[in-house]
Amino acid sequence: MELLLLLAGLTFPAVMALLDARQRPAEHFEGGADDQAAWVRWLVVAVVTAPLLVGNGIVLGYYYSVVRRNTPGR
């Protein structure tokens, strides 16, 4: 049971980033719709590899290149 909880906890940030990327307008991405589609594909890879801790690095890259760039006051 603890293992399932651990896997869910490791996968949760990647799933939330994937949902965020799907719901953001294309203008928030530097390359527009093409860049958004690329980030969605990478975040699918992140969801699959999150239990191996590789996916969390992809999520951090998404955060710094998309989310933080579009934060108000920046």
C-alpha positions as a Markdown table, in Angstrom:
| # | Residue | x | y | z |
|---|---|---|---|---|
| 1 | Met | 0.0 | 0.0 | 0.0 |
| 2 | Glu | 2.8 | 2.4 | 0.8 |
| 3 | Leu | 4.4 | 1.7 | -2.6 |
| 4 | Leu | 1.2 | 2.8 | -4.4 |
| 5 | Leu | 1.0 | 6.0 | -2.4 |
| 6 | Leu | 4.7 | 6.7 | -3.2 |
| 7 | Leu | 4.1 | 6.1 | -6.9 |
| 8 | Ala | 1.0 | 8.3 | -6.9 |
| 9 | Gly | 2.9 | 11.1 | -5.1 |
| 10 | Leu | 5.8 | 10.9 | -7.6 |
| 11 | Thr | 3.4 | 11.0 | -10.6 |
| 12 | Phe | 1.0 | 13.7 | -9.4 |
| 13 | Pro | 3.2 | 16.7 | -10.3 |
| 14 | Ala | 3.7 | 15.4 | -13.9 |
| 15 | Val | 0.0 | 14.8 | -14.4 |
| 16 | Met | -0.8 | 18.3 | -13.1 |
| 17 | Ala | 1.8 | 19.8 | -15.5 |
| 18 | Leu | 0.4 | 17.9 | -18.4 |
| 19 | Leu | -3.1 | 19.2 | -17.6 |
| 20 | Asp | -1.7 | 22.7 | -17.3 |
| 21 | Ala | 0.0 | 22.5 | -20.7 |
| 22 | Arg | -3.2 | 21.3 | -22.3 |
| 23 | Gln | -5.2 | 24.1 | -20.9 |
| 24 | Arg | -2.8 | 27.0 | -21.4 |
| 25 | Pro | -3.3 | 29.1 | -24.5 |
| 26 | Ala | -0.7 | 28.8 | -27.3 |
| 27 | Glu | 0.4 | 32.4 | -26.7 |
| 28 | His | 2.0 | 31.3 | -23.4 |
| 29 | Phe | 4.5 | 29.1 | -25.2 |
| 30 | Glu | 7.5 | 30.7 | -26.9 |
| 31 | Gly | 7.0 | 28.8 | -30.2 |
| 32 | Gly | 3.2 | 29.0 | -30.2 |
| 33 | Ala | 1.1 | 25.9 | -30.9 |
| 34 | Asp | 4.0 | 23.9 | -32.2 |
| 35 | Asp | 5.9 | 24.4 | -28.9 |
| 36 | Gln | 2.8 | 23.6 | -26.9 |
| 37 | Ala | 2.3 | 20.3 | -28.8 |
| 38 | Ala | 6.0 | 19.5 | -28.1 |
| 39 | Trp | 5.7 | 20.2 | -24.4 |
| 40 | Val | 2.6 | 18.0 | -24.2 |
| 41 | Arg | 4.5 | 15.1 | -25.7 |
| 42 | Trp | 7.4 | 15.6 | -23.3 |
| 43 | Leu | 5.0 | 15.8 | -20.4 |
| 44 | Val | 3.4 | 12.5 | -21.4 |
| 45 | Val | 6.9 | 11.0 | -21.2 |
| 46 | Ala | 7.3 | 12.7 | -17.8 |
| 47 | Val | 4.1 | 11.0 | -16.5 |
| 48 | Val | 5.5 | 7.6 | -17.6 |
| 49 | Thr | 9.0 | 8.2 | -16.2 |
| 50 | Ala | 8.0 | 10.0 | -13.0 |
| 51 | Pro | 8.4 | 6.9 | -10.8 |
| 52 | Leu | 12.0 | 6.7 | -12.0 |
| 53 | Leu | 12.5 | 10.3 | -11.1 |
| 54 | Val | 13.4 | 11.3 | -14.7 |
| 55 | Gly | 10.0 | 12.8 | -15.3 |
| 56 | Asn | 10.4 | 15.2 | -12.5 |
| 57 | Gly | 13.3 | 16.8 | -14.3 |
| 58 | Ile | 11.1 | 17.3 | -17.4 |
| 59 | Val | 8.4 | 18.9 | -15.1 |
| 60 | Leu | 11.0 | 21.3 | -13.7 |
| 61 | Gly | 12.1 | 22.2 | -17.3 |
| 62 | Tyr | 8.4 | 22.9 | -18.1 |
| 63 | Tyr | 8.1 | 25.1 | -15.0 |
| 64 | Tyr | 11.1 | 27.2 | -15.8 |
| 65 | Ser | 10.5 | 27.6 | -19.5 |
| 66 | Val | 6.7 | 28.1 | -19.6 |
| 67 | Val | 5.1 | 28.7 | -16.2 |
| 68 | Arg | 7.7 | 31.0 | -14.7 |
| 69 | Arg | 8.1 | 33.0 | -18.0 |
| 70 | Asn | 4.3 | 33.8 | -17.9 |
| 71 | Thr | 4.1 | 34.7 | -14.2 |
| 72 | Pro | 2.6 | 38.2 | -13.7 |
| 73 | Gly | 5.2 | 40.7 | -12.4 |
| 74 | Arg | 8.0 | 39.1 | -14.3 |
